[in-house]
Amino acid sequence: INAEYGGKKDKNIQVIYTYSVSWFPSDVKWASRWDVYLRMTDDQIYWFSIINSLMIVLFLTEMVAMIMLRTLHKDFQRYSEAFDSQEEQEETGWKLVHGDVFRTPNYPLLLSVFVGTGAQVLSMFLITLIVAVLGFLSPANRGSLMTAMIILLVIMGMVSGYVAARLCKMFKVQEWKRCAAMTALLFPGIVVVIFLIVNFSLVSVGSSGAVPFQT
């Protein structure tokens, strides 16, 4: 710390910070220390907010349905009529997309890997959310949520492998070994690289939030 006293700079100044802690005995048991946060003291349900959200969802759904029906009404009417001429039998309008539904995309391998990884992450989040709602993950156990998410992410690798393999088979991709390797390594590799870059940055500035390499 650079400081100036009487026109002279002193670069060697020690600043001592002190604090005090006072401990008071409590009648709350150790196992019940989180009850004050977990127990709902206010039983009031905000019905107005719930009804407002439902009305917005219904209004938007009805708006989208009206737009779709208005757009496709003429096509439905045209397809329901009997066509005699060969020119009129040609498919037009929105029905032309039926040939593109099962068409193989440009990069079927990457699509299979991304969809498989998305299914893995989604299943991990859903199971973690259900387990947390049921009360199996207590906030009293520090790090239990992150540990459960990592374990479930590893276990849900079966889901990503199945989904990716299923899509590769549907797209008739011959490189199934490459698909399996990319499904297992692409997303975790990106996460590890980002984590290492951030951790190296924290270590370089001497931050206490850096993860030690011994762990």
MDAnalysis code that builds the backbone (N, CA, C; Angstrom):
import MDAnalysis as mda
import numpy as np

u = mda.Universe.empty(645, n_residues=215, atom_resindex=np.repeat(np.arange(215), 3), trajectory=True)
u.add_TopologyAttr("name", ["N", "CA", "C"] * 215)
u.add_TopologyAttr("resid", np.arange(1, 216))
u.add_TopologyAttr("resname", ["ILE", "ASN", "ALA", "GLU", "TYR", "GLY", "GLY", "LYS", "LYS", "ASP", "LYS", "ASN", "ILE", "GLN", "VAL", "ILE", "TYR", "THR", "TYR", "SER", "VAL", "SER", "TRP", "PHE", "PRO", "SER", "ASP", "VAL", "LYS", "TRP", "ALA", "SER", "ARG", "TRP", "ASP", "VAL", "TYR", "LEU", "ARG", "MET", "THR", "ASP", "ASP", "GLN", "ILE", "TYR", "TRP", "PHE", "SER", "ILE", "ILE", "ASN", "SER", "LEU", "MET", "ILE", "VAL", "LEU", "PHE", "LEU", "THR", "GLU", "MET", "VAL", "ALA", "MET", "ILE", "MET", "LEU", "ARG", "THR", "LEU", "HIS", "LYS", "ASP", "PHE", "GLN", "ARG", "TYR", "SER", "GLU", "ALA", "PHE", "ASP", "SER", "GLN", "GLU", "GLU", "GLN", "GLU", "GLU", "THR", "GLY", "TRP", "LYS", "LEU", "VAL", "HIS", "GLY", "ASP", "VAL", "PHE", "ARG", "THR", "PRO", "ASN", "TYR", "PRO", "LEU", "LEU", "LEU", "SER", "VAL", "PHE", "VAL", "GLY", "THR", "GLY", "ALA", "GLN", "VAL", "LEU", "SER", "MET", "PHE", "LEU", "ILE", "THR", "LEU", "ILE", "VAL", "ALA", "VAL", "LEU", "GLY", "PHE", "LEU", "SER", "PRO", "ALA", "ASN", "ARG", "GLY", "SER", "LEU", "MET", "THR", "ALA", "MET", "ILE", "ILE", "LEU", "LEU", "VAL", "ILE", "MET", "GLY", "MET", "VAL", "SER", "GLY", "TYR", "VAL", "ALA", "ALA", "ARG", "LEU", "CYS", "LYS", "MET", "PHE", "LYS", "VAL", "GLN", "GLU", "TRP", "LYS", "ARG", "CYS", "ALA", "ALA", "MET", "THR", "ALA", "LEU", "LEU", "PHE", "PRO", "GLY", "ILE", "VAL", "VAL", "VAL", "ILE", "PHE", "LEU", "ILE", "VAL", "ASN", "PHE", "SER", "LEU", "VAL", "SER", "VAL", "GLY", "SER", "SER", "GLY", "ALA", "VAL", "PRO", "PHE", "GLN", "THR"])
u.atoms.positions = np.array([
    [0.854, -1.187, 0.000],
    [0.000, 0.000, 0.000],
    [0.886, 1.230, 0.000],
    [0.631, 2.118, -0.910],
    [1.393, 3.359, -0.986],
    [0.683, 4.437, -0.172],
    [1.405, 5.027, 0.736],
    [0.842, 6.088, 1.571],
    [1.846, 7.227, 1.661],
    [1.348, 8.412, 1.887],
    [2.200, 9.593, 1.930],
    [1.973, 10.315, 3.259],
    [3.053, 10.508, 3.996],
    [2.996, 11.208, 5.273],
    [4.023, 12.334, 5.243],
    [3.566, 13.571, 5.306],
    [4.482, 14.709, 5.356],
    [5.350, 14.824, 4.126],
    [4.807, 14.486, 2.954],
    [5.581, 14.583, 1.727],
    [6.459, 13.390, 1.448],
    [6.458, 12.371, 2.327],
    [7.253, 11.165, 2.130],
    [6.322, 9.967, 1.902],
    [6.718, 9.156, 0.959],
    [5.942, 7.951, 0.638],
    [6.527, 6.748, 1.359],
    [5.667, 6.010, 1.958],
    [6.083, 4.794, 2.650],
    [5.379, 3.617, 1.996],
    [6.126, 2.682, 1.417],
    [5.543, 1.547, 0.716],
    [5.348, 0.332, 1.614],
    [5.854, 0.377, 2.814],
    [5.755, -0.770, 3.716],
    [4.893, -0.405, 4.917],
    [3.590, -0.462, 4.709],
    [2.648, -0.164, 5.781],
    [1.781, -1.394, 6.008],
    [1.695, -1.843, 7.206],
    [0.874, -2.985, 7.562],
    [-0.461, -2.500, 8.116],
    [-1.521, -2.979, 7.489],
    [-2.875, -2.645, 7.944],
    [-3.451, -3.879, 8.626],
    [-3.767, -3.763, 9.876],
    [-4.266, -4.891, 10.661],
    [-5.781, -4.755, 10.807],
    [-6.497, -5.781, 10.358],
    [-7.943, -5.828, 10.486],
    [-8.304, -6.774, 11.630],
    [-9.185, -6.335, 12.474],
    [-9.631, -7.162, 13.592],
    [-11.143, -7.266, 13.582],
    [-11.646, -8.314, 14.187],
    [-13.090, -8.503, 14.333],
    [-13.334, -9.315, 15.599],
    [-14.531, -9.253, 16.061],
    [-14.897, -9.977, 17.270],
    [-16.163, -10.780, 17.015],
    [-16.253, -11.916, 17.662],
    [-17.390, -12.824, 17.519],
    [-17.919, -13.122, 18.910],
    [-19.235, -13.012, 19.035],
    [-19.885, -13.333, 20.309],
    [-20.795, -14.538, 20.099],
    [-20.649, -15.547, 20.927],
    [-21.438, -16.767, 20.836],
    [-22.444, -16.800, 21.972],
    [-23.687, -17.108, 21.630],
    [-24.749, -17.197, 22.617],
    [-25.369, -18.594, 22.563],
    [-25.659, -19.170, 23.683],
    [-26.275, -20.514, 23.680],
    [-27.691, -20.465, 23.121],
    [-28.087, -21.539, 22.457],
    [-29.405, -21.631, 21.838],
    [-30.064, -22.940, 22.237],
    [-31.387, -22.901, 22.324],
    [-32.156, -24.104, 22.665],
    [-32.494, -24.950, 21.438],
    [-32.151, -24.465, 20.261],
    [-32.447, -25.208, 19.032],
    [-31.448, -26.346, 18.885],
    [-31.978, -27.536, 18.600],
    [-31.104, -28.686, 18.416],
    [-30.366, -28.578, 17.084],
    [-29.225, -29.261, 17.018],
    [-28.407, -29.197, 15.815],
    [-29.141, -29.773, 14.598],
    [-29.884, -30.836, 14.807],
    [-30.600, -31.454, 13.686],
    [-31.773, -30.613, 13.213],
    [-32.229, -29.674, 14.035],
    [-33.397, -28.855, 13.680],
    [-33.026, -27.418, 13.333],
    [-31.756, -27.151, 13.061],
    [-31.331, -25.774, 12.845],
    [-31.851, -25.202, 11.528],
    [-32.218, -26.081, 10.563],
    [-32.715, -25.608, 9.264],
    [-34.231, -25.522, 9.224],
    [-34.907, -25.893, 10.298],
    [-36.371, -25.906, 10.264],
    [-36.957, -24.515, 10.086],
    [-36.294, -23.509, 10.611],
    [-36.815, -22.153, 10.508],
    [-36.831, -21.678, 9.055],
    [-35.948, -22.240, 8.226],
    [-35.914, -21.859, 6.817],
    [-36.750, -22.780, 5.941],
    [-36.844, -24.047, 6.334],
    [-37.566, -25.012, 5.504],
    [-39.063, -25.000, 5.763],
    [-39.467, -24.659, 6.970],
    [-40.887, -24.680, 7.304],
    [-41.547, -23.410, 6.774],
    [-42.675, -23.595, 6.112],
    [-43.422, -22.450, 5.565],
    [-44.274, -21.845, 6.672],
    [-43.967, -20.625, 7.023],
    [-44.736, -19.951, 8.071],
    [-45.946, -19.210, 7.521],
    [-45.923, -18.908, 6.229],
    [-47.028, -18.182, 5.607],
    [-47.795, -19.140, 4.717],
    [-49.013, -19.462, 5.105],
    [-49.837, -20.399, 4.347],
    [-50.637, -19.721, 3.250],
    [-50.453, -18.442, 3.091],
    [-51.218, -17.727, 2.074],
    [-50.741, -18.118, 0.681],
    [-51.680, -18.438, -0.178],
    [-51.378, -18.799, -1.557],
    [-51.750, -17.618, -2.440],
    [-50.837, -17.239, -3.255],
    [-51.066, -16.078, -4.100],
    [-51.889, -16.501, -5.313],
    [-53.203, -16.606, -5.074],
    [-54.094, -17.071, -6.134],
    [-54.148, -16.084, -7.285],
    [-54.000, -14.811, -6.984],
    [-54.066, -13.829, -8.056],
    [-52.925, -14.033, -9.048],
    [-51.721, -14.278, -8.555],
    [-50.577, -14.504, -9.449],
    [-50.751, -15.783, -10.251],
    [-51.267, -16.824, -9.606],
    [-51.468, -18.094, -10.305],
    [-52.509, -17.945, -11.409],
    [-53.637, -17.306, -11.081],
    [-54.690, -17.114, -12.083],
    [-54.207, -16.204, -13.204],
    [-53.447, -15.181, -12.853],
    [-52.913, -14.282, -13.872],
    [-51.989, -15.025, -14.833],
    [-51.146, -15.887, -14.317],
    [-50.251, -16.668, -15.183],
    [-51.039, -17.616, -16.073],
    [-52.052, -18.261, -15.511],
    [-52.865, -19.175, -16.315],
    [-53.609, -18.441, -17.419],
    [-54.122, -17.267, -17.106],
    [-54.846, -16.497, -18.114],
    [-53.914, -16.062, -19.245],
    [-52.690, -15.673, -18.899],
    [-51.737, -15.284, -19.939],
    [-51.404, -16.473, -20.836],
    [-51.199, -17.647, -20.221],
    [-50.894, -18.840, -21.012],
    [-52.060, -19.201, -21.918],
    [-53.285, -19.159, -21.397],
    [-54.453, -19.474, -22.214],
    [-54.644, -18.461, -23.340],
    [-54.422, -17.199, -23.047],
    [-54.574, -16.166, -24.069],
    [-53.559, -16.351, -25.197],
    [-52.306, -16.612, -24.838],
    [-51.288, -16.816, -25.869],
    [-51.549, -18.082, -26.670],
    [-52.014, -19.141, -26.002],
    [-52.341, -20.379, -26.710],
    [-53.477, -20.165, -27.692],
    [-54.504, -19.454, -27.252],
    [-55.630, -19.172, -28.139],
    [-55.202, -18.297, -29.312],
    [-54.329, -17.337, -29.069],
    [-53.864, -16.474, -30.152],
    [-53.092, -17.278, -31.200],
    [-52.196, -18.140, -30.750],
    [-51.423, -18.958, -31.688],
    [-52.332, -19.903, -32.454],
    [-53.325, -20.499, -31.760],
    [-54.253, -21.409, -32.434],
    [-55.081, -20.685, -33.488],
    [-55.528, -19.470, -33.189],
    [-56.301, -18.712, -34.170],
    [-55.458, -18.363, -35.391],
    [-54.202, -17.998, -35.173],
    [-53.331, -17.685, -36.302],
    [-53.104, -18.911, -37.171],
    [-52.867, -20.057, -36.522],
    [-52.648, -21.284, -37.284],
    [-53.879, -21.699, -38.058],
    [-55.035, -21.638, -37.410],
    [-56.269, -22.020, -38.105],
    [-56.577, -21.074, -39.252],
    [-56.317, -19.813, -39.042],
    [-56.580, -18.843, -40.116],
    [-55.630, -19.054, -41.284],
    [-54.405, -19.429, -40.987],
    [-53.433, -19.637, -42.058],
    [-53.716, -20.914, -42.837],
    [-54.121, -21.967, -42.131],
    [-54.299, -23.266, -42.766],
    [-55.728, -23.540, -43.215],
    [-56.627, -22.617, -42.979],
    [-58.031, -22.870, -43.314],
    [-58.219, -23.088, -44.816],
    [-57.578, -22.249, -45.600],
    [-57.733, -22.374, -47.047],
    [-57.124, -23.670, -47.556],
    [-55.979, -24.059, -46.982],
    [-55.362, -25.316, -47.410],
    [-56.222, -26.509, -47.032],
    [-56.802, -26.481, -45.830],
    [-57.687, -27.569, -45.424],
    [-58.896, -27.671, -46.358],
    [-59.437, -26.515, -46.705],
    [-60.599, -26.507, -47.594],
    [-60.234, -27.021, -48.980],
    [-59.043, -26.670, -49.466],
    [-58.625, -27.116, -50.783],
    [-58.364, -28.610, -50.809],
    [-57.748, -29.139, -49.734],
    [-57.437, -30.562, -49.705],
    [-58.669, -31.416, -49.497],
    [-59.695, -30.877, -48.886],
    [-60.921, -31.651, -48.642],
    [-61.798, -31.773, -49.876],
    [-61.562, -30.927, -50.837],
    [-62.356, -30.990, -52.059],
    [-61.790, -32.040, -53.004],
    [-62.628, -32.484, -53.911],
    [-62.222, -33.480, -54.894],
    [-61.592, -32.777, -56.088],
    [-60.382, -33.221, -56.445],
    [-59.667, -32.616, -57.565],
    [-59.780, -33.562, -58.763],
    [-60.019, -32.977, -59.887],
    [-60.138, -33.752, -61.111],
    [-58.901, -33.631, -62.001],
    [-58.397, -32.447, -62.128],
    [-57.262, -32.246, -63.014],
    [-55.968, -32.661, -62.333],
    [-54.973, -33.050, -63.171],
    [-53.672, -33.459, -62.646],
    [-52.937, -32.302, -61.996],
    [-53.143, -31.084, -62.517],
    [-52.477, -29.908, -61.969],
    [-52.957, -29.602, -60.568],
    [-54.265, -29.824, -60.341],
    [-54.801, -29.530, -59.022],
    [-54.417, -30.584, -57.993],
    [-53.998, -31.775, -58.452],
    [-53.644, -32.831, -57.518],
    [-52.248, -32.631, -56.929],
    [-51.489, -31.726, -57.488],
    [-50.173, -31.459, -56.937],
    [-50.303, -30.820, -55.548],
    [-49.461, -31.270, -54.641],
    [-49.523, -30.787, -53.272],
    [-48.922, -29.390, -53.186],
    [-49.629, -28.521, -52.525],
    [-49.187, -27.141, -52.359],
    [-49.350, -26.732, -50.899],
    [-48.791, -25.601, -50.591],
    [-48.968, -25.053, -49.251],
    [-48.160, -25.785, -48.205],
    [-48.701, -25.865, -46.996],
    [-47.972, -26.431, -45.865],
    [-47.732, -27.918, -46.001],
    [-48.514, -28.591, -46.897],
    [-48.350, -30.032, -47.033],
    [-47.059, -30.408, -47.748],
    [-46.391, -29.429, -48.331],
    [-45.122, -29.708, -48.994],
    [-44.025, -30.094, -48.005],
    [-44.183, -29.749, -46.741],
    [-43.116, -30.028, -45.773],
    [-43.092, -31.484, -45.340],
    [-44.075, -32.273, -45.764],
    [-44.093, -33.669, -45.315],
    [-42.912, -34.442, -45.884],
    [-42.362, -33.975, -47.015],
    [-41.189, -34.640, -47.545],
    [-39.907, -34.274, -46.823],
    [-39.912, -33.190, -46.066],
    [-38.723, -32.757, -45.339],
    [-38.654, -33.272, -43.918],
    [-39.696, -33.910, -43.443],
    [-39.725, -34.339, -42.050],
    [-38.692, -35.425, -41.799],
    [-38.629, -36.422, -42.664],
    [-37.723, -37.551, -42.477],
    [-36.479, -37.442, -43.358],
    [-36.204, -36.256, -43.867],
    [-35.007, -36.071, -44.671],
    [-33.799, -35.929, -43.757],
    [-32.704, -36.592, -44.124],
    [-31.500, -36.558, -43.298],
    [-30.894, -35.161, -43.305],
    [-30.563, -34.592, -42.140],
    [-29.983, -33.243, -42.100],
    [-28.558, -33.240, -42.635],
    [-27.985, -32.059, -42.693],
    [-26.633, -31.922, -43.249],
    [-25.572, -32.562, -42.367],
    [-25.695, -32.431, -41.060],
    [-24.717, -32.989, -40.130],
    [-25.431, -33.927, -39.156],
    [-25.772, -35.126, -39.603],
    [-26.542, -36.035, -38.733],
    [-25.760, -36.497, -37.513],
    [-24.433, -36.618, -37.639],
    [-23.639, -37.079, -36.505],
    [-23.660, -36.064, -35.370],
    [-23.417, -34.795, -35.702],
    [-23.438, -33.759, -34.667],
    [-24.828, -33.602, -34.068],
    [-25.855, -33.709, -34.899],
    [-27.217, -33.602, -34.379],
    [-27.513, -34.725, -33.401],
    [-27.080, -35.928, -33.717],
    [-27.302, -37.056, -32.811],
    [-26.576, -36.852, -31.491],
    [-25.341, -36.345, -31.568],
    [-24.560, -36.111, -30.343],
    [-25.202, -35.026, -29.486],
    [-25.636, -33.934, -30.112],
    [-26.228, -32.839, -29.356],
    [-27.564, -33.238, -28.737],
    [-28.380, -33.966, -29.488],
    [-29.672, -34.402, -28.942],
    [-29.462, -35.395, -27.802],
    [-28.504, -36.305, -27.954],
    [-28.210, -37.248, -26.874],
    [-27.708, -36.551, -25.617],
    [-26.822, -35.564, -25.791],
    [-26.328, -34.804, -24.639],
    [-27.447, -33.998, -23.994],
    [-28.326, -33.409, -24.808],
    [-29.466, -32.680, -24.249],
    [-30.389, -33.576, -23.457],
    [-30.634, -34.790, -23.967],
    [-31.467, -35.743, -23.218],
    [-30.807, -36.135, -21.904],
    [-29.484, -36.251, -21.906],
    [-28.765, -36.573, -20.674],
    [-28.905, -35.470, -19.636],
    [-28.663, -34.240, -20.048],
    [-28.749, -33.111, -19.115],
    [-30.184, -32.902, -18.640],
    [-31.154, -33.038, -19.547],
    [-32.552, -32.860, -19.163],
    [-33.001, -33.911, -18.166],
    [-32.663, -35.166, -18.398],
    [-33.038, -36.220, -17.455],
    [-32.353, -36.017, -16.110],
    [-31.096, -35.550, -16.123],
    [-30.397, -35.274, -14.867],
    [-31.106, -34.184, -14.077],
    [-31.504, -33.094, -14.747],
    [-32.192, -32.003, -14.064],
    [-33.549, -32.445, -13.524],
    [-34.286, -33.227, -14.300],
    [-35.609, -33.669, -13.851],
    [-35.504, -34.561, -12.626],
    [-34.589, -35.510, -12.646],
    [-34.449, -36.419, -11.501],
    [-33.947, -35.653, -10.278],
    [-33.010, -34.741, -10.478],
    [-32.521, -33.933, -9.353],
    [-33.639, -33.080, -8.773],
    [-34.471, -32.501, -9.635],
    [-35.581, -31.679, -9.157],
    [-36.586, -32.512, -8.370],
    [-36.899, -33.708, -8.865],
    [-37.854, -34.573, -8.165],
    [-37.294, -35.000, -6.810],
    [-36.026, -35.385, -6.787],
    [-35.407, -35.819, -5.524],
    [-35.357, -34.665, -4.525],
    [-35.058, -33.452, -5.014],
    [-34.996, -32.301, -4.115],
    [-36.376, -31.932, -3.591],
    [-37.396, -32.026, -4.444],
    [-38.761, -31.712, -4.000],
    [-39.241, -32.715, -2.956],
    [-38.869, -33.974, -3.110],
    [-39.269, -34.992, -2.142],
    [-38.532, -34.875, -0.813],
    [-37.501, -34.041, -0.754],
    [-36.814, -33.789, 0.513],
    [-35.609, -34.660, 0.773],
    [-35.134, -35.383, -0.243],
    [-33.967, -36.236, -0.028],
    [-32.660, -35.450, -0.037],
    [-32.667, -34.266, -0.626],
    [-31.477, -33.412, -0.653],
    [-31.695, -32.251, 0.296],
    [-31.137, -32.348, 1.470],
    [-31.304, -31.313, 2.470],
    [-30.240, -30.246, 2.304],
    [-30.602, -28.974, 2.424],
    [-29.586, -27.917, 2.354],
    [-28.624, -27.945, 3.528],
    [-28.953, -28.715, 4.564],
    [-28.038, -28.828, 5.696],
    [-26.758, -29.555, 5.298],
    [-26.858, -30.467, 4.336],
    [-25.689, -31.185, 3.846],
    [-25.058, -30.359, 2.727],
    [-24.006, -29.689, 3.053],
    [-23.372, -28.787, 2.090],
    [-22.739, -29.579, 0.953],
    [-23.070, -29.201, -0.262],
    [-22.514, -29.873, -1.422],
    [-23.266, -31.099, -1.874],
    [-24.343, -31.458, -1.167],
    [-25.082, -32.659, -1.555],
    [-25.790, -32.493, -2.891],
    [-26.284, -31.285, -3.160],
    [-26.970, -31.043, -4.419],
    [-26.009, -31.168, -5.603],
    [-24.846, -30.553, -5.496],
    [-23.876, -30.631, -6.582],
    [-23.366, -32.057, -6.763],
    [-23.162, -32.769, -5.665],
    [-22.722, -34.160, -5.757],
    [-23.765, -35.027, -6.441],
    [-25.035, -34.815, -6.079],
    [-26.108, -35.585, -6.705],
    [-26.213, -35.278, -8.194],
    [-26.040, -34.019, -8.568],
    [-26.117, -33.648, -9.983],
    [-24.991, -34.292, -10.778],
    [-23.789, -34.310, -10.227],
    [-22.658, -34.914, -10.948],
    [-22.853, -36.419, -11.087],
    [-23.297, -37.076, -10.015],
    [-23.513, -38.525, -10.070],
    [-24.621, -38.867, -11.066],
    [-25.711, -38.107, -11.019],
    [-26.807, -38.362, -11.957],
    [-26.399, -38.072, -13.393],
    [-25.558, -37.061, -13.596],
    [-25.093, -36.768, -14.953],
    [-24.284, -37.937, -15.510],
    [-23.473, -38.553, -14.658],
    [-22.702, -39.714, -15.103],
    [-23.621, -40.897, -15.383],
    [-24.594, -41.123, -14.505],
    [-25.501, -42.255, -14.701],
    [-26.379, -42.058, -15.929],
    [-26.832, -40.823, -16.144],
    [-27.690, -40.550, -17.300],
    [-26.936, -40.591, -18.622],
    [-25.654, -40.939, -18.573],
    [-24.923, -41.182, -19.809],
    [-25.532, -42.316, -20.615],
    [-26.222, -43.229, -19.930],
    [-26.931, -44.297, -20.642],
    [-28.032, -43.731, -21.533],
    [-28.709, -42.704, -21.026],
    [-29.764, -42.072, -21.819],
    [-29.190, -41.395, -23.053],
    [-28.093, -40.656, -22.865],
    [-27.487, -39.975, -24.008],
    [-26.971, -40.972, -25.036],
    [-26.387, -42.067, -24.568],
    [-25.910, -43.082, -25.505],
    [-27.036, -43.721, -26.298],
    [-28.142, -44.006, -25.616],
    [-29.273, -44.628, -26.317],
    [-29.887, -43.672, -27.336],
    [-30.099, -42.421, -26.935],
    [-30.725, -41.446, -27.843],
    [-29.828, -41.171, -29.044],
    [-28.530, -40.992, -28.786],
    [-27.607, -40.727, -29.891],
    [-27.523, -41.912, -30.838],
    [-27.467, -43.124, -30.296],
    [-27.411, -44.314, -31.152],
    [-28.694, -44.491, -31.944],
    [-29.818, -44.186, -31.312],
    [-31.106, -44.303, -32.012],
    [-31.186, -43.324, -33.182],
    [-30.748, -42.106, -32.963],
    [-30.774, -41.124, -34.048],
    [-29.783, -41.480, -35.145],
    [-28.604, -41.974, -34.775],
    [-27.641, -42.394, -35.789],
    [-28.192, -43.523, -36.649],
    [-28.911, -44.423, -36.025],
    [-29.516, -45.515, -36.788],
    [-30.618, -44.992, -37.690],
    [-31.406, -44.019, -37.207],
    [-32.477, -43.469, -38.026],
    [-31.917, -42.677, -39.200],
    [-30.798, -41.967, -38.975],
    [-30.165, -41.200, -40.041],
    [-29.218, -42.033, -40.891],
    [-29.081, -43.316, -40.552],
    [-28.226, -44.247, -41.291],
    [-26.768, -43.780, -41.298],
    [-26.300, -43.381, -40.115],
    [-24.909, -42.986, -39.951],
    [-24.071, -44.229, -39.704],
    [-23.024, -44.415, -40.501],
    [-22.191, -45.600, -40.395],
    [-21.118, -45.483, -39.312],
    [-20.750, -44.248, -38.946],
    [-19.674, -44.046, -37.983],
    [-20.231, -44.087, -36.555],
    [-20.662, -45.267, -36.129],
    [-21.278, -45.380, -34.812],
    [-20.239, -45.296, -33.690],
    [-19.003, -45.726, -33.958],
    [-17.963, -45.620, -32.932],
    [-17.620, -44.149, -32.668],
    [-17.533, -43.374, -33.732],
    [-17.267, -41.950, -33.575],
    [-18.418, -41.266, -32.859],
    [-19.629, -41.681, -33.160],
    [-20.798, -41.106, -32.477],
    [-20.760, -41.389, -30.984],
    [-20.413, -42.638, -30.617],
    [-20.337, -42.992, -29.197],
    [-19.237, -42.209, -28.487],
    [-18.081, -42.056, -29.150],
    [-16.974, -41.325, -28.529],
    [-17.305, -39.843, -28.368],
    [-17.917, -39.249, -29.379],
    [-18.270, -37.832, -29.284],
    [-19.358, -37.596, -28.243],
    [-20.303, -38.515, -28.136],
    [-21.354, -38.373, -27.129],
    [-20.780, -38.419, -25.722],
    [-19.761, -39.249, -25.532],
    [-19.170, -39.396, -24.199],
    [-18.170, -38.298, -23.861],
    [-17.541, -37.690, -24.871],
    [-16.424, -36.780, -24.605],
    [-16.669, -35.340, -24.998],
    [-17.591, -35.045, -25.910],
    [-17.712, -33.688, -26.428],
    [-18.168, -32.706, -25.347],
    [-19.341, -32.946, -24.779],
    [-19.862, -32.031, -23.757],
    [-19.003, -32.013, -22.493],
    [-18.628, -33.174, -21.920],
    [-17.734, -33.112, -20.744],
    [-16.398, -32.463, -21.058],
    [-15.868, -32.675, -22.271],
    [-14.603, -32.048, -22.622],
    [-14.697, -30.535, -22.664],
    [-15.782, -30.015, -23.232],
    [-15.975, -28.568, -23.272],
    [-16.091, -27.996, -21.861],
    [-16.843, -28.693, -21.006],
    [-17.006, -28.227, -19.625],
    [-15.668, -28.229, -18.887],
    [-14.870, -29.283, -19.072],
    [-13.573, -29.372, -18.387],
    [-12.627, -28.276, -18.883],
    [-12.614, -28.018, -20.188],
    [-11.739, -26.982, -20.728],
    [-12.123, -25.605, -20.182],
    [-13.421, -25.302, -20.153],
    [-13.869, -24.015, -19.607],
    [-13.520, -23.910, -18.122],
    [-13.715, -25.009, -17.389],
    [-13.387, -25.003, -15.958],
    [-11.897, -24.775, -15.740],
    [-11.039, -25.427, -16.536],
    [-9.603, -25.250, -16.369],
    [-9.167, -23.830, -16.703],
    [-9.760, -23.248, -17.743],
    [-9.401, -21.868, -18.100],
    [-9.781, -20.910, -16.970],
    [-10.992, -21.074, -16.441],
    [-11.429, -20.201, -15.346],
    [-10.583, -20.430, -14.104],
    [-10.269, -21.705, -13.810],
    [-9.491, -22.003, -12.613],
    [-8.063, -21.470, -12.734],
    [-7.446, -21.603, -13.905],
    [-6.111, -21.044, -14.113],
    [-6.120, -19.525, -13.950],
    [-7.188, -18.889, -14.429],
    [-7.290, -17.439, -14.269],
    [-7.376, -17.059, -12.795],
    [-8.155, -17.817, -12.020],
    [-8.268, -17.541, -10.588],
    [-6.953, -17.791, -9.856],
    [-6.249, -18.854, -10.270],
    [-4.961, -19.146, -9.631],
    [-3.937, -18.067, -9.951],
    [-3.963, -17.555, -11.183],
    [-2.983, -16.548, -11.582],
    [-3.135, -15.241, -10.807],
    [-4.376, -14.914, -10.411],
    [-4.591, -13.683, -9.644],
    [-4.572, -13.938, -8.147],
    [-4.350, -15.173, -7.743],
    [-4.276, -15.499, -6.322],
    [-5.614, -15.474, -5.618],
    [-6.683, -15.849, -6.322],
    [-8.010, -15.834, -5.729],
    [-8.210, -17.044, -4.819],
    [-8.968, -16.848, -3.755],
    [-9.276, -17.939, -2.848],
    [-10.370, -18.853, -3.409],
    [-11.023, -18.417, -4.483],
    [-12.061, -19.257, -5.085],
    [-11.538, -20.286, -6.037],
    [-10.233, -20.333, -6.252],
    [-9.642, -21.328, -7.149],
    [-9.674, -22.715, -6.507],
    [-9.892, -23.708, -7.340],
    [-9.906, -25.097, -6.849],
    [-8.496, -25.633, -6.859],
    [-7.993, -26.142, -5.726],
    [-6.638, -26.696, -5.709],
    [-6.517, -27.906, -6.642],
    [-5.373, -28.025, -7.286],
    [-5.179, -29.138, -8.227],
    [-5.027, -30.474, -7.496],
    [-4.744, -30.435, -6.206],
    [-4.635, -31.690, -5.464],
    [-5.990, -32.377, -5.314],
    [-7.065, -31.587, -5.367],
    [-8.393, -32.166, -5.217],
    [-8.905, -32.670, -6.553],
])
